[in-house]
Amino acid sequence: MSLTKPRSRRGGGRPTIADVARKAGVGAITVSRALRDPERVSEDLRCQIQAAVDELGYVPDPNARALASARAEVFGVLVPSLAINVFAEVVRGIYDSLSDGPFRVQLGNTHYSGLEEES
């Protein structure tokens, strides 16, 4: 009897790419490749991996991908105030422009402070 638990689920108990790999009987890198570049994996293997993804309810974690690739698909926006209509409209335009792409918007309110803008 083993006293150690296999590491698999992240903090919220959601399935990880390692869980999908185990379920599909492949390595985690193969799962990653199948999800990012499906044409690089055979159709049979893609179906096997997709079945494991569906069964486990796996959803890719954009934060984990950013850490692994050292790139984040985050678009940072600093505004001096959200109470003034023109800034709210600009932010809405940014969200609308980026909605079909991979970027997530990270919004910061500087409260008209030069020090906050610099930091």
C-alpha positions as CSV (number, residue, x, y, z in Angstrom):
1,M,0.0,0.0,0.0
2,S,1.4,3.4,-1.1
3,L,1.2,6.3,1.3
4,T,1.9,8.9,-1.3
5,K,-0.7,10.2,-3.6
6,P,0.1,10.7,-7.3
7,R,0.3,14.4,-8.1
8,S,-2.3,15.1,-10.7
9,R,-4.9,17.6,-9.9
10,R,-4.2,21.3,-9.6
11,G,-5.4,23.3,-6.6
12,G,-9.1,23.5,-7.6
13,G,-9.3,19.8,-8.2
14,R,-9.6,20.2,-12.0
15,P,-8.0,17.6,-14.2
16,T,-4.5,18.4,-15.5
17,I,-2.7,17.6,-18.7
18,A,-1.0,14.7,-16.8
19,D,-4.4,13.2,-16.0
20,V,-5.4,13.4,-19.7
21,A,-2.1,11.8,-20.7
22,R,-2.6,8.9,-18.2
23,K,-6.2,8.4,-19.3
24,A,-5.2,8.4,-23.0
25,G,-2.1,6.2,-22.4
26,V,0.3,8.8,-23.8
27,G,2.8,11.3,-22.6
28,A,1.9,14.8,-21.5
29,I,3.9,16.3,-24.3
30,T,1.8,14.3,-26.8
31,V,-1.4,15.7,-25.3
32,S,0.0,19.2,-25.4
33,R,1.0,18.7,-29.0
34,A,-2.4,17.3,-29.9
35,L,-4.2,20.2,-28.4
36,R,-1.9,23.0,-29.8
37,D,-1.0,21.5,-33.2
38,P,-3.5,18.7,-34.0
39,E,-2.0,18.2,-37.5
40,R,1.2,16.9,-35.9
41,V,-0.6,14.0,-34.3
42,S,-2.3,11.1,-36.0
43,E,-6.1,11.1,-36.2
44,D,-6.4,8.0,-34.1
45,L,-4.3,9.5,-31.4
46,R,-6.2,12.8,-31.5
47,C,-9.5,10.9,-31.1
48,Q,-8.0,8.9,-28.1
49,I,-6.8,12.1,-26.5
50,Q,-10.0,14.0,-27.2
51,A,-12.0,11.2,-25.6
52,A,-9.9,11.5,-22.5
53,V,-10.3,15.3,-22.5
54,D,-14.1,14.9,-22.8
55,E,-14.4,12.2,-20.2
56,L,-12.3,14.2,-17.6
57,G,-13.7,17.6,-18.5
58,Y,-10.2,18.9,-19.0
59,V,-9.9,22.6,-19.8
60,P,-6.4,24.0,-20.7
61,D,-5.0,26.4,-18.2
62,P,-3.8,29.6,-19.9
63,N,-1.6,30.5,-16.8
64,A,0.2,27.1,-17.0
65,R,0.7,27.6,-20.8
66,A,2.2,31.1,-20.1
67,L,4.6,29.7,-17.5
68,A,5.6,26.8,-19.8
69,S,6.2,29.0,-22.8
70,A,7.4,32.1,-21.1
71,R,4.8,34.0,-23.0
72,A,1.5,35.4,-21.8
73,E,-1.3,36.3,-24.1
74,V,-2.3,39.2,-21.9
75,F,-3.0,42.6,-23.1
76,G,-2.4,45.1,-20.3
77,V,-4.6,48.3,-20.2
78,L,-4.0,51.2,-17.8
79,V,-6.6,53.9,-17.5
80,P,-6.7,56.9,-15.2
81,S,-10.4,56.3,-14.3
82,L,-13.3,54.1,-15.2
83,A,-15.8,56.7,-13.9
84,I,-15.3,58.9,-17.0
85,N,-17.2,57.7,-20.0
86,V,-14.4,58.2,-22.6
87,F,-12.1,55.8,-20.7
88,A,-14.9,53.2,-20.3
89,E,-15.5,53.5,-24.1
90,V,-11.9,52.9,-24.9
91,V,-11.8,49.9,-22.7
92,R,-14.9,48.5,-24.3
93,G,-13.3,49.0,-27.7
94,I,-10.2,47.1,-26.6
95,Y,-12.3,44.2,-25.4
96,D,-14.3,44.2,-28.6
97,S,-11.2,44.3,-30.7
98,L,-9.5,41.4,-28.8
99,S,-12.6,39.2,-28.3
100,D,-11.9,36.9,-31.2
101,G,-8.2,36.5,-30.5
102,P,-6.2,34.6,-27.9
103,F,-5.6,37.7,-25.7
104,R,-7.1,38.3,-22.3
105,V,-7.3,41.9,-21.1
106,Q,-5.8,42.8,-17.8
107,L,-7.1,46.2,-16.6
108,G,-5.5,48.6,-14.2
109,N,-6.9,51.8,-12.8
110,T,-4.2,54.4,-12.0
111,H,-6.5,56.9,-10.3
112,Y,-4.7,59.7,-12.2
113,S,-1.5,58.9,-10.2
114,G,1.8,59.2,-12.1
115,L,3.4,57.0,-9.5
116,E,0.9,54.2,-10.1
117,E,1.4,54.5,-13.8
118,E,5.1,54.2,-13.4
119,S,4.9,51.2,-11.1
